[in-house]
Amino acid sequence: MTATAPLWTGLVEGLAEQGVLSQQWRATFLAVPRELFIPEVIWRYAGDELVPLRRGDEPQEWLRRAYGPRYVVTQVDDGSPAGPEGRGRVATSSASRPDIVALMLEAGHVEPGMRVLEIGTGTGYTAALLAEHLGARNVTSIEIDPDLAARARAALERAGYREVTVIIGDGARGYPGGAPFDRVLSTVAAPQVPYAWVAQARRGGLVITPWGSAYKPAGLLSLTVGPEGAATGGLVNTTISFMELRDQRIPRAAITDLVRETDTPERSHTDLHASHLCNDDDALFAIAIQVPGCHWEHEHTTGDDDRWCVWFLDATTRSWARFDYQPDTRRWPIPQFGPRRLFDEVAAAYHRWDHAGRPPVARWRFTVTPDGQRVELADDAPGGKAGASRRPPD
Ligand SMILES: C[S@@+](CC[C@H](N)C(=O)[O-])C[C@H]1O[C@@H](n2cnc3c(N)ncnc32)[C@H](O)[C@@H]1O
């Protein structure tokens, strides 16, 4: 390791002290140098865009990021920067935040002797941690992008984990040739968990994956594979957020791209304050599963702290709604445009959740079968029969 090693040691010890990392994983994190997996060119944000940061130009800054607590963007726009002058628009691969990698590994109860399938090789760093912990032969990792897979393979080889199996392919299909696995661990979000992951995990095994929806992008899902081959479980964390599987990317339109001056919205009013719809994790989740495809954005009206709005947007049907906050009233205007009445949908979903006794995220059960994914309130939950369950979009 380099002179930056103390930075990393401090970070890892901090995670261990906070209880994020067990002693066994602490040793593994200290044994694998993250910098071996970070490419020479990484990307950093400049406003809304991403610009390259080259190790050769800024070695100290590069190292600080390689051993830092943040995620490191390692690819933009699927490898072809889409912005002007080689700038990137969207991060499409990254070395995940070390604390989140730790959280996922711990949530997966990954223990020596197990065989693990990782979805989303990215830099190869998580695969290397798994290899250090379990033995490289017990680790298979799938990456959809051939260039990233080649880079990860080379890094794993350099770091001494040549025997990790890196597959180029669509991770949503898993890797039947290597099944059954004790754990399927995805480092890319799956709004709809592919049944292949369940089918390829052994009975009693776990599928761990970031989950996300348009309305609530974050969460970590833990599913246990039952004797009948279905997997059930729920969110064990509601804050972590990941890029989605390529085929499950959620369309999110910028307000300026979606809303046109010529749009003629229908106008109504509400006494439901938008803070109820956008702050509480439990409400966000309940709305997310009932109102598919809708995302929201908060916007400040320039120069006036007392005036702001929340946009509700659906890029697929070009529908939008706006909650216009104004002080000194309890009846706020709602313009709505497009085939969907998004505010009405969101408000109805909120009320259903409220009438069901405001069930917390932990009370919602995910079930994944060959027929798809269901999300519903567990029967033992207060209000569990109240009908606040809805099958998300296929
Ligand atoms: C957050 S990164 C993974 C980080 C990685 N585990 C690491 O340690 O560097 C997500 C990766 O998933 C990949 N990916 C996206 N969709 C995929 C799919 N359908 N199958 C396999 N990989 C996919 C992306 O190309 C990206 O490299």
The ligand as a Gaussian input file, in Angstrom:
#p B3LYP/6-31G(d) Opt

LIG

0 1
 C      -22.232000       0.077000      -8.616000
 S      -21.413000      -0.796000      -9.861000
 C      -20.809000      -2.220000      -9.028000
 C      -19.674000      -1.984000      -8.104000
 C      -18.799000      -3.189000      -7.941000
 N      -19.412000      -4.232000      -7.189000
 C      -17.448000      -2.810000      -7.383000
 O      -17.053000      -3.329000      -6.364000
 O      -16.774000      -2.011000      -8.033000
 C      -22.715000      -1.534000     -10.790000
 C      -22.233000      -2.348000     -11.984000
 O      -23.308000      -3.134000     -12.454000
 C      -23.156000      -3.266000     -13.852000
 N      -24.434000      -3.705000     -14.415000
 C      -25.532000      -2.963000     -14.729000
 N      -26.501000      -3.747000     -15.226000
 C      -26.022000      -5.012000     -15.214000
 C      -26.550000      -6.262000     -15.620000
 N      -27.779000      -6.373000     -16.127000
 N      -25.762000      -7.351000     -15.498000
 C      -24.508000      -7.260000     -14.975000
 N      -23.954000      -6.093000     -14.592000
 C      -24.700000      -4.986000     -14.695000
 C      -22.705000      -1.899000     -14.293000
 O      -22.094000      -1.964000     -15.562000
 C      -21.754000      -1.526000     -13.152000
 O      -20.458000      -1.874000     -13.474000

